[in-house]
Amino acid sequence: MFTSNNMGGRSSKGLTFFIASEDEGIQMLNTAEEEDKYREECRDCILNNKARERQIYKPYRLTIDMIDIFRPYYDSIALSVPSRLKYELGDVNIVYLSANADGGMPHTRPGNVICLPYRDEPYPISTMYHELWHIHQRKYPEFWRDALKRAWNCEPYTKGGIPAEYERLRRINPDTMDEPYWIWNGVWITIPVFENITQPNLRDTAVLFYNVHSGYHARTMPRDLREFFSERLSASAFEHPYEMVAYILTEEEGRSTEAYKRLIGEIGKMAAGGRD
């Protein structure tokens, strides 16, 4: 295992990246699967299975030269991340996957694992920050439930399921599968769905806004969400509040929104790169 370790000021140990070897990656993914059943759930869903059928989901065999190229990059990230990530995450495992795994999209798994489909160049720093926020959400779920209820009036939906027709179309997201359905303002559930049900593609999705009271659904963002967040944000940000958090704390477009101000008011300036 290849290590990038940096000490922090408020903790005896700051953010530490471990870049897994192929064998270590296999073990980490097997352990993650025992907990979240992500791959099993995808296989059991017709559309999700079809969308992934030509993809290879296994660790990429890294060489020592590759590690030498990537190590300084992770050293720099460990030093530059917002303080809340630097001092509250501890060890984070990096598992490089086959290039086409999950449509080439980075994601997280249990065990503080960030999965990165292989590419020759390092991922953008914004991508790594995004995935680190997902690791933080996994590690502190109660903190995020409380913060999002107060800041954005959204919470896990526990009063029933969604119509089977929408569930069948839903793209499974490993970052949000523990609690895939949250309700905004006591009205709206957002659901990421495949656009093409005959040829489903992980990158070709839309977000449905489902009204739990009327049963109405729309692809157009409701006005209350549009005014609170921003139409300039990526459409995929709206599929789940955890995705919205990762986008809004990472992308410049989110920082002028009321949603950003409310969120920082709850979780503190340490999340924005400042200090409380």
Secondary structure, 3 states (H helix, E strand, C coil): CEEEECCCCCCCCCCEEEECCHHHHHHHHHHHHHHHCHHHHHHHCHHHHHHCCCCCCCECCCCHHHHHHHHHHHHHHHHHCCHHHHHHCCEEEEEEECCCHHHHCCEEECCCEEEEECCCCCCCHHHHHHHHHHHHHHHCHHHHHHHHHHHHCEEECCCCCCCHHHHHHECCCCCCCCCCCEEECCCEEEEEEECCCCCCCCCCEEEEEEECCCCCEECCCCHHHHHHCCCCCCHHHHHCHHHHHHHHCCCHHHHHCHHHHHHHHHHCHHHHCCCC
